[in-house]
Amino acid sequence: MVFPVICGLVGAAVGAVAGAFVAHAVGEKDRQAAKHHRKVANELTQKYADLERRYYELADSNTKLISDLTRQHALDEMEKDLLRLALRLQQHLMSLMYDIDRDPTLPVLRKFKEAVDITNGVLCELNEELIFVPSYYWAKNKVLAMRQEQLLLQ
């Protein structure tokens, strides 16, 4: 009767030792899994921080690019407005030339010269070709205007 009890006790002891080994093996497996999960979590946290930093860098550079493009668009619009102004000034110059050809007077010639100077100032700012009025145009119309004034005075 003692033998079955001893066998039972030895069996229980062997079972306990085997259970301890199994528990230790399972615990080691859990520790390895936990270590692996911590490593993965740390890598993911680092990758997230890198992505977040890169996101803010891109956001800052995009904000600067948008600002630069907005400024360039405004400059382009100003240049278009100046070109429209130059075109209107040229049209008025043509109108003044028709007036001068029809009835040359010294005040109209002075206005025409002033208008040419203003228009050339705008064209110069735009780096565009300036308006050239030949010197004989001035001389011819000045002579005609002076003759007409003399005729009116007589």
LINMO-V894333 format. One record per residue. RES is the residue in one letter. PHI is phi in whole degrees, -180 to 180 (NA if undefined). OMEGA is omega in whole degrees, -180 to 180 (* if undefined). D_FIRST is the distance of its C-alpha to the first C-alpha in Angstrom with 2 decimals. Layout:
res=RES phi=PHI omega=OMEGA d_first=D_FIRST
res=RES phi=PHI omega=OMEGA d_first=D_FIRST
This chain:
res=M phi=NA omega=179 d_first=0.00
res=V phi=-74 omega=-179 d_first=3.65
res=F phi=-61 omega=178 d_first=5.28
res=P phi=-65 omega=-180 d_first=5.68
res=V phi=-70 omega=-180 d_first=6.73
res=I phi=-65 omega=178 d_first=8.81
res=C phi=-61 omega=180 d_first=10.10
res=G phi=-66 omega=-180 d_first=10.96
res=L phi=-68 omega=179 d_first=12.64
res=V phi=-64 omega=179 d_first=14.39
res=G phi=-62 omega=180 d_first=15.45
res=A phi=-66 omega=180 d_first=16.77
res=A phi=-66 omega=178 d_first=18.53
res=V phi=-62 omega=179 d_first=20.03
res=G phi=-63 omega=-180 d_first=21.08
res=A phi=-67 omega=179 d_first=22.64
res=V phi=-64 omega=178 d_first=24.46
res=A phi=-62 omega=178 d_first=25.60
res=G phi=-62 omega=179 d_first=26.67
res=A phi=-65 omega=177 d_first=28.56
res=F phi=-62 omega=-180 d_first=30.26
res=V phi=-64 omega=-180 d_first=31.18
res=A phi=-63 omega=179 d_first=32.41
res=H phi=-65 omega=179 d_first=34.34
res=A phi=-64 omega=179 d_first=35.82
res=V phi=-65 omega=178 d_first=36.80
res=G phi=-62 omega=178 d_first=38.19
res=E phi=-64 omega=178 d_first=40.15
res=K phi=-63 omega=178 d_first=41.44
res=D phi=-65 omega=179 d_first=42.50
res=R phi=-64 omega=178 d_first=44.17
res=Q phi=-64 omega=179 d_first=46.02
res=A phi=-65 omega=179 d_first=47.10
res=A phi=-64 omega=178 d_first=48.27
res=K phi=-61 omega=178 d_first=50.14
res=H phi=-62 omega=-179 d_first=51.77
res=H phi=-65 omega=176 d_first=52.76
res=R phi=-63 omega=180 d_first=54.27
res=K phi=-62 omega=179 d_first=56.22
res=V phi=-63 omega=180 d_first=57.50
res=A phi=-63 omega=179 d_first=58.37
res=N phi=-65 omega=178 d_first=60.30
res=E phi=-63 omega=179 d_first=62.14
res=L phi=-64 omega=178 d_first=63.03
res=T phi=-63 omega=179 d_first=64.23
res=Q phi=-65 omega=179 d_first=66.38
res=K phi=-63 omega=178 d_first=67.76
res=Y phi=-63 omega=179 d_first=68.57
res=A phi=-63 omega=178 d_first=70.37
res=D phi=-64 omega=178 d_first=72.32
res=L phi=-64 omega=180 d_first=73.26
res=E phi=-65 omega=178 d_first=74.32
res=R phi=-61 omega=180 d_first=76.46
res=R phi=-63 omega=178 d_first=78.01
res=Y phi=-60 omega=-179 d_first=78.68
res=Y phi=-67 omega=175 d_first=80.60
res=E phi=-63 omega=179 d_first=82.51
res=L phi=-65 omega=179 d_first=83.54
res=A phi=-62 omega=179 d_first=84.42
res=D phi=-65 omega=-179 d_first=86.64
res=S phi=-67 omega=178 d_first=88.33
res=N phi=-67 omega=177 d_first=88.88
res=T phi=-62 omega=178 d_first=90.40
res=K phi=-65 omega=179 d_first=92.77
res=L phi=-62 omega=179 d_first=93.65
res=I phi=-63 omega=178 d_first=94.34
res=S phi=-62 omega=179 d_first=96.53
res=D phi=-63 omega=180 d_first=98.40
res=L phi=-66 omega=178 d_first=98.92
res=T phi=-64 omega=178 d_first=100.14
res=R phi=-63 omega=180 d_first=102.58
res=Q phi=-65 omega=178 d_first=103.76
res=H phi=-63 omega=179 d_first=104.25
res=A phi=-64 omega=177 d_first=106.33
res=L phi=-64 omega=178 d_first=108.42
res=D phi=-62 omega=179 d_first=108.94
res=E phi=-65 omega=178 d_first=110.10
res=M phi=-64 omega=179 d_first=112.49
res=E phi=-64 omega=177 d_first=113.85
res=K phi=-63 omega=179 d_first=114.42
res=D phi=-63 omega=178 d_first=116.22
res=L phi=-66 omega=177 d_first=118.40
res=L phi=-65 omega=177 d_first=119.20
res=R phi=-63 omega=178 d_first=120.20
res=L phi=-62 omega=179 d_first=122.36
res=A phi=-61 omega=179 d_first=123.97
res=L phi=-64 omega=178 d_first=124.67
res=R phi=-64 omega=178 d_first=126.32
res=L phi=-63 omega=178 d_first=128.34
res=Q phi=-64 omega=178 d_first=129.51
res=Q phi=-64 omega=177 d_first=130.53
res=H phi=-67 omega=176 d_first=132.54
res=L phi=-63 omega=178 d_first=134.14
res=M phi=-63 omega=178 d_first=135.24
res=S phi=-64 omega=177 d_first=136.68
res=L phi=-64 omega=178 d_first=138.56
res=M phi=-63 omega=178 d_first=139.88
res=Y phi=-64 omega=178 d_first=141.28
res=D phi=-63 omega=180 d_first=142.93
res=I phi=-65 omega=179 d_first=144.38
res=D phi=-64 omega=-179 d_first=145.70
res=R phi=-77 omega=-176 d_first=147.26
res=D phi=-150 omega=-177 d_first=148.68
res=P phi=-71 omega=174 d_first=148.14
res=T phi=-133 omega=-179 d_first=148.42
res=L phi=-64 omega=178 d_first=147.55
res=P phi=-63 omega=179 d_first=145.02
res=V phi=-69 omega=177 d_first=143.18
res=L phi=-63 omega=178 d_first=143.16
res=R phi=-64 omega=178 d_first=141.69
res=K phi=-62 omega=179 d_first=138.98
res=F phi=-63 omega=179 d_first=138.25
res=K phi=-62 omega=179 d_first=137.90
res=E phi=-63 omega=179 d_first=135.60
res=A phi=-64 omega=177 d_first=133.50
res=V phi=-63 omega=180 d_first=133.21
res=D phi=-63 omega=179 d_first=132.09
res=I phi=-64 omega=-180 d_first=129.43
res=T phi=-62 omega=179 d_first=128.16
res=N phi=-65 omega=176 d_first=128.03
res=G phi=-62 omega=178 d_first=126.05
res=V phi=-66 omega=-179 d_first=123.38
res=L phi=-64 omega=179 d_first=123.41
res=C phi=-65 omega=178 d_first=123.12
res=E phi=-63 omega=-179 d_first=119.97
res=L phi=-89 omega=-176 d_first=118.50
res=N phi=57 omega=178 d_first=119.54
res=E phi=-104 omega=180 d_first=121.64
res=E phi=-67 omega=-178 d_first=125.06
res=L phi=-81 omega=177 d_first=127.84
res=I phi=-82 omega=179 d_first=130.88
res=F phi=-113 omega=175 d_first=133.96
res=V phi=-111 omega=-177 d_first=137.37
res=P phi=-60 omega=-177 d_first=140.17
res=S phi=-64 omega=-180 d_first=142.81
res=Y phi=-66 omega=178 d_first=145.60
res=Y phi=-63 omega=180 d_first=144.09
res=W phi=-64 omega=-176 d_first=144.55
res=A phi=-62 omega=-179 d_first=147.98
res=K phi=-60 omega=-176 d_first=149.29
res=N phi=-74 omega=176 d_first=148.10
res=K phi=-67 omega=178 d_first=149.28
res=V phi=-62 omega=180 d_first=152.75
res=L phi=-63 omega=180 d_first=152.72
res=A phi=-65 omega=180 d_first=151.58
res=M phi=-67 omega=177 d_first=154.30
res=R phi=-63 omega=-178 d_first=156.96
res=Q phi=-65 omega=177 d_first=155.81
res=E phi=-64 omega=179 d_first=156.03
res=Q phi=-65 omega=178 d_first=159.53
res=L phi=-65 omega=180 d_first=160.55
res=L phi=-70 omega=-180 d_first=159.24
res=L phi=-74 omega=-178 d_first=161.12
res=Q phi=-80 omega=* d_first=164.43
